[in-house]
Amino acid sequence: MERPGGTKIAVLRTGETTAYVAESRRAEGNDQGACSTGVLIYKVDSAARTGEGPVRIINANPTATPPTGCTQLDMAAYAPGRTFTDPDTGARIDVLAGGRAGDVVRLSKAGRSAAHMDG
């Protein structure tokens, strides 16, 4: 989000070179034409080479039919009440609330809270 102040992303480390990132996205600034808003979750692997997927978006709506002018990944944001879980790492991201002001998420790993983001 292009708004002064507040936390925009939260990072949950899952390994020496891997992490999940939760980013609050709104239809503002560079994202003014965004097809969906909410929490964009992506997996980062700093050991992966460019072109081999160092950053991969986790699509919350893989079966959604995007509106004209939008792509499948444009619809990837997680809405309030949705949860992402990676059973391999124990990572979990819960989208607790969202609105014009931003999103509230809870990040945890293997049953313990790791981070909190709003805004």
Residue pairs with C-beta under 8 A, 6 or more apart in sequence:
1 8
1 24
1 25
1 26
1 28
1 29
1 31
1 102
1 119
2 28
2 29
2 30
2 31
3 26
3 28
3 29
3 102
3 119
5 119
6 102
6 118
6 119
7 117
7 118
7 119
8 23
8 24
8 117
8 119
9 21
9 22
9 23
9 24
9 117
10 21
10 22
10 105
10 107
10 115
10 116
10 117
11 19
11 20
11 21
11 22
11 115
12 19
12 20
12 21
12 22
12 91
12 93
12 107
12 108
12 109
12 114
12 115
13 19
14 20
14 86
14 89
14 91
14 109
15 89
17 45
17 46
17 47
18 43
18 44
18 45
18 46
18 47
18 89
19 43
19 44
20 41
20 42
20 43
20 44
20 58
20 84
20 86
20 91
20 93
20 107
21 41
21 42
21 43
21 44
22 39
22 40
22 41
22 93
22 105
22 107
22 117
23 39
23 40
23 41
23 42
24 38
24 39
24 102
24 103
24 117
24 119
25 31
25 34
25 36
25 37
25 38
25 39
25 40
25 77
26 34
26 37
26 100
26 102
27 33
27 34
27 37
34 74
35 66
35 67
35 69
35 70
35 71
35 74
35 75
36 61
36 70
36 74
36 75
36 76
36 77
37 77
37 98
38 60
38 77
38 78
38 79
38 80
38 95
38 98
38 103
39 77
39 78
39 79
39 93
39 95
39 98
39 103
39 105
40 57
40 76
40 77
40 78
41 57
41 58
41 60
41 76
41 78
41 84
41 93
42 55
42 56
42 57
42 58
43 55
43 56
43 58
44 54
44 55
45 53
45 54
45 56
46 54
48 54
57 73
57 76
58 76
58 84
59 72
59 73
59 75
59 76
60 75
60 76
60 77
60 78
60 79
60 82
60 84
61 75
61 76
62 72
64 72
64 75
66 72
66 74
66 75
78 84
78 93
78 95
79 95
79 98
80 95
80 96
80 97
80 98
80 103
81 95
82 95
83 92
83 93
83 94
83 95
84 91
84 92
84 93
85 91
85 92
85 93
86 92
89 109
90 109
90 110
90 111
91 107
91 108
91 109
92 107
92 108
92 109
93 105
93 106
93 107
94 105
94 106
94 108
95 103
95 104
95 105
96 104
96 105
96 106
97 103
97 104
98 104
101 119
102 118
102 119
103 117
103 118
103 119
104 116
104 117
104 118
105 116
105 117
105 118
106 113
106 116
107 113
107 114
107 115
107 116
107 117
108 114
